Amino acid sequence: MTAPGRAAAICCALIWATAAAAQPSPAEPQTYRMNDYRSPVPATVAGGVVVDALEAHALWEEGRTLFVDVLPRPPKPANLPAGTIWREKTRESIPGAIWLPNVGYGAIAGVTETWFRESLAEATGGDPAHPILIFCLADCWMSWNAAKRAATEFGYEKVYWFPGGTDDWALELLPLESVTAQPGEPVAR
């Protein structure tokens, strides 16, 4: 990431973190979050361990935890005029993370759930004891939904949830890199 781009990301993260800190954490719901995905998140996640940026960084440095970015990817608009060039927005993420966009919605299509489950299994060697850390942006219910799903439905025994995501990572001046989505991403969510 360029220096001006990193400065802009840090500035945006600071603004978001300041606004989020002023809001109380909601109670953890029993079901998945189905709307308002960018709003204050709970302080806990069923079946998972909540970590902050420094704890996430320590896990990253150890190199034994799979980092999973679940930020959604905006779809190409269906009504673009013929000849319009569509450029995907790049995703700056934690180095080494796999990006599984759109798996954090409250309700996901069967093909998306299968892709999520199979992508995790492939990346962990099918080991449910392999530690995984799930993140998105600050106050992103997508990461909460995905962490809960991995722990309670997929049976992963050591799920870390990093609610500050890449916003808090950038605030700590930790490295970011451009990532591309894992292959095989389904169109439907």
GIZILIN-V850222 format. One line per field, one symbol per residue. ss: DSSP state (@ for helix, = for strand, . for the rest). Layout:
BEGIN
ss = ???
END
This chain:
BEGIN
ss = ..@@@@@@@@@@@@@@@@@@@................=.........===..@@@@@@@@@@...====.....................====...==..........@@@@@@@@@@@@@@@.......====....=@@@@@@@@@@@@@.....====..@@@@@@@....====.=........
END
